[in-house]
Amino acid sequence: MPSQPQPAPPPPGPAAGTADTDAETGTETADADADTGTDALAGAQQLTDVITRLRRALRSSIRSEFPWEALPMAQVELLQTLAVSPLRVGELAARQRLAPNTVSGLISKLLDAGLVDRQPDPGDRRTARIALTEAGHQQLRDWQSAHERRLAAALESLAPADREAVMRALPGLDRLAHSLAGTDPVR
């Protein structure tokens, strides 16, 4: 007697019992929320890994080419924020989402390095605003220029299709940054 063919194993995908039948079309629909959540988590894990490696590679490559580039990223981010306008320590802490005592410690190091100074706050004489000095502005320009040159060289080394893919991803990455920060990007 010939043996009966065995049914093929189910394709990878949602677990049994997660498919529903659409009443109007009679077709099965998978649990889209579970798939979307799984896809989003996998994408988030991959994005986290790439961003971490990219930041580390950029930081180490800049420091090897420019040994003077010794500012920790937290200090650079404070300088970038202060480049827009002077702020009080509490305002800086809120914008950077750091504890005020952490920001005070970072500011102390920047004060010692001559990159920022304290200015009287015209609205409240009891407090001071932190502002970039000319040396701070120059350090920030040098830092920005070094990073732009390094990134430009790295982009140039990519295959044209990869370079285009990176550039096409920038608007989405910018919206992602705004989403994470809880800000509304200007469109």
Residue, then its C-alpha position, 0 to 999 in steps of 0.5 A: m500500500p503506498s504511503q500517504p504524503q505527509p502535510a508540509p510543516p506550517p510556514p514560519g510566522p504567527a503561532a497557531g491560533t493567531a489568525d482570524t478570518d475576515a468575514e467579508t472576504g473569507t481570507e485569513t489575517a494574521d495578528a498584525d499587532a504581534d508582527t508589527g511589535t516583533d518587527a519594531l523590536a528587531g529593528a530597534q535592536q539593530l538600530t541601537d547596535v548600529i548607532t552605538r557602533l557608529r558613535r564609538a567609531l566616530r569618537s575613536s577615529i576623531r581622537s586618533e586623528f585629532p588628539w586635542e579632541a578630548l572633550p567628553m560627548a556630554q560636554v560637547e552636547l552642552l556646548q552645542t546647546l549653549a551655542v544657541s543661547p546662554l542658559r541657566v544650569g536648570e534649563l540646561a539640565a532640562r534640555q539635556r535630560l540630566a540631573p542638575n548636579t550632573v550638569s553643574g559638574l560638567i559646567s565646572k569642567l567647562l569653566d576650568a577649561g575656559l570654554v564657558d563663563r557665567q553671566p548675570d541673568p538679566g531677568d533674575r539677579r540671583t541666578a547666572r546664565i552659562a554662556l560660551t566664551e570665544a574659546g568655546h565657540q572656536q572649540l565647537r567649530d573645530w569639533q564640528s569641522a573635524h567630525e564633518r571631514r571624518l564623516a565626509a571621508a567615510l561617506e566617500s569610501l562607501a559604494p554609491a548605493d550605500r551612500e545614497a541609502v544613508m542620505r535617504a535615511l536622514p529625514g526618517l532618522d531626524r523624525l525618529a530623533h524628534s519622536l524620542a525627544g518628544t519634540d515636533p520637528v519643523r516641516 
